[in-house]
Amino acid sequence: MVNISDIENFWTRGDIYSRVRQAMSAANLDNKNLDVEELFPIDQYHARGIAATIDLGKKMPISENQKILDIGCGLGGPARYYAKEFKCHITGIDITPSFIEIGNEFNRLTSMSSMIDLCLGNGEKLEFEDEVFDGAYSQHVTMNVSNRINFFSEAYRVLKKNSFFAFTEHGLGPKGDPIFPLPWADNSEMSFLLTPENTISILKDVGFIDIEIFETGDKYIQGYEKLIKGKTEERNPVLGIHVIGGPTMKERSSNSMQSIKENRTQPFEIICKK
Ligand SMILES: C[S@@+](CC[C@H](N)C(=O)[O-])C[C@H]1O[C@@H](n2cnc3c(N)ncnc32)[C@H](O)[C@@H]1O
């Protein structure tokens, strides 16, 4: 079984603090007040970046001042976008300490600290009371989660009645056998993909209702093509997902794109209710 420190080492990839510091300095963004939007190239750590965050946001019924949970918040990029867009309060948890530290620094630089709390936590065992959140979401996290029943049950437990749960992931496609290394795992020991049907069945067993699923494969292929082409044309973009993901990001993105094209994986968004 994969342990939490392997997942954390995978995401950190060496000295992430230096990489971020150097990139911010090269982009002339260090130590000054920033707009949330200025960080989009570096803080949306998932396929399709801010476009995917905006798409998911359109499906989430968030109202002003609500308390929303982000499970696996990464550097807090989606949380900053949603907190600003919906004027809600977001609590983000993630198992990677450096992401939480950098994310809170990004909150400070963008003057978002009063709307967002980011802290260490594991989605399989949330440290919150029952029924405290008005909604929850999780972008591209579940591929690393071996026990989906625990993960979904914990999300369900901390949600108030009639609230929503939304998430995006790469599911297992009909052909199976994805091509490694991938953006979320270097090998099969860290990757726990389920078919969309299997995921829906677990959500139902946990108690979620009104489950809607949206396939996102074609959009993801286009997003990966743009990312890979961009990297070939502009040799050294200063800010980009490679700052966080390191030098293998292009190869991992290319494998992810090919896995979708060959029906080995099948990305989707899900929105459901408690
Ligand atoms: C692809 S990144 C997505 C980050 C963020 N959701 C975003 O979209 O920018 C996946 C994140 O999931 C986190 N993660 C993986 N397993 C987790 C778990 N069991 N509990 C909390 N976070 C987890 C990783 O540390 C990483 O930050």
The ligand as an SDF file (V2000), in Angstrom:
LIG
                    3D

 27 29  0  0  0  0  0  0  0  0999 V2000
   -3.2690   17.3800   -9.1630 C   0  0  0  0  0  0  0  0  0  0  0  0
   -3.0430   18.1240   -7.5680 S   0  0  0  0  0  0  0  0  0  0  0  0
   -4.5110   19.1380   -7.5110 C   0  0  0  0  0  0  0  0  0  0  0  0
   -4.3810   20.2880   -6.5610 C   0  0  0  0  0  0  0  0  0  0  0  0
   -5.5880   21.2340   -6.5620 C   0  0  0  0  0  0  0  0  0  0  0  0
   -6.8230   20.5180   -6.3030 N   0  0  0  0  0  0  0  0  0  0  0  0
   -5.6970   21.9550   -7.8750 C   0  0  0  0  0  0  0  0  0  0  0  0
   -6.5610   21.5740   -8.6790 O   0  0  0  0  0  0  0  0  0  0  0  0
   -4.9290   22.9190   -8.1200 O   0  0  0  0  0  0  0  0  0  0  0  0
   -3.5000   16.7830   -6.4630 C   0  0  0  0  0  0  0  0  0  0  0  0
   -3.4060   17.1600   -5.0010 C   0  0  0  0  0  0  0  0  0  0  0  0
   -4.0040   16.1380   -4.2150 O   0  0  0  0  0  0  0  0  0  0  0  0
   -3.3160   16.0840   -2.9790 C   0  0  0  0  0  0  0  0  0  0  0  0
   -3.6880   14.8060   -2.3380 N   0  0  0  0  0  0  0  0  0  0  0  0
   -3.4600   13.5520   -2.7830 C   0  0  0  0  0  0  0  0  0  0  0  0
   -3.9890   12.6430   -1.9350 N   0  0  0  0  0  0  0  0  0  0  0  0
   -4.5850   13.3490   -0.9360 C   0  0  0  0  0  0  0  0  0  0  0  0
   -5.3030   13.0030    0.2410 C   0  0  0  0  0  0  0  0  0  0  0  0
   -5.5040   11.7260    0.5780 N   0  0  0  0  0  0  0  0  0  0  0  0
   -5.7740   13.9900    1.0300 N   0  0  0  0  0  0  0  0  0  0  0  0
   -5.5460   15.2900    0.7200 C   0  0  0  0  0  0  0  0  0  0  0  0
   -4.8570   15.6860   -0.3670 N   0  0  0  0  0  0  0  0  0  0  0  0
   -4.3860   14.7310   -1.1880 C   0  0  0  0  0  0  0  0  0  0  0  0
   -1.8550   16.2360   -3.3850 C   0  0  0  0  0  0  0  0  0  0  0  0
   -1.0400   16.5980   -2.3100 O   0  0  0  0  0  0  0  0  0  0  0  0
   -1.9850   17.3270   -4.4570 C   0  0  0  0  0  0  0  0  0  0  0  0
   -1.8820   18.6030   -3.8880 O   0  0  0  0  0  0  0  0  0  0  0  0
  1  2  1  0
  2  3  1  0
  2 10  1  0
  3  4  1  0
  4  5  1  0
  5  6  1  0
  5  7  1  0
  7  8  2  0
  7  9  1  0
 10 11  1  0
 11 12  1  0
 11 26  1  0
 12 13  1  0
 13 14  1  0
 13 24  1  0
 14 15  1  0
 14 23  1  0
 15 16  2  0
 16 17  1  0
 17 18  1  0
 17 23  2  0
 18 19  1  0
 18 20  2  0
 20 21  1  0
 21 22  2  0
 22 23  1  0
 24 25  1  0
 24 26  1  0
 26 27  1  0
M  CHG  2   2   1   9  -1
M  END
$$$$
